[in-house]
């Protein structure tokens, strides 16, 4: 298993566990799990975010199709135990690392939504340079509502200060029909930085990609299309089904988080599916969003 770490902090199996929290009010530890079926008909994501200095957790789970969405959102969940099990009003959710950096099992039991899925690492592990965070492309199998599921996705784990109400960003990941995994992220700061981006070729390993950029067009506040530019390859991303979340700070500031299952198509005709997010804090239009050429 290849580990590509662009940061100066060490990255190893121990990072799958909890980290010692900082004293900042916005210190957060987060686990994300995305998935899309092989045919692109069903997708979803789970996020567990710990806010120890608020004495609470955020738990999000959603499943989308072209015809609808089922969500379970709890912004006042109890902090989980050491194995990341959360028991809130009407639901129990667990997030268990069965083999560090290789396999994770996620379960949700609730009246509205039932998940039992496993993420298996495909291509290796990618560590960020800017912040303690890593992303892992995965094969995903299991059941949704008792129905067998098979597809692909990505999971990530991050820790540190995250201010949802001041920084706008784009994040996108996909699996293409030929087996390629893509990932790119950039914050909208009006600066050109070495943004976290990687590709993993069919059956190959994760490789950092320098020079990643992205541009988005909007219909009002809703993203309409994004163009991802990797060196030598341009990919167009179009939302299929949105699963948005609204985030309110302790001071009452509101940020919108329009996350969507998307169709991806490269300029050479390869297609695939994945997830994209366009985070919109207060004043986000003042940042460096662009329209694709």
Protein Blocks (a to p, Z undefined) as FASTA:
>chain_A
ZZddfbfbdcdfklmpccdddfbfklccddddddddfkopagcdddddddfknopacddd
ddddfkbccddddfkbccddfkopacdehiacddddfbghkbccdddddfkbccdddddd
ehiacddfkbgcdddddddeddeehiacdddddddddeddddfklbccdddddddfkopa
cddddddehpacddddddddehiacdddehiacddddehjbcfbdcdddehiacddddfb
dcddddddfkopacdddddddddddfkopacdddddddddehklmmmcdcdZZ
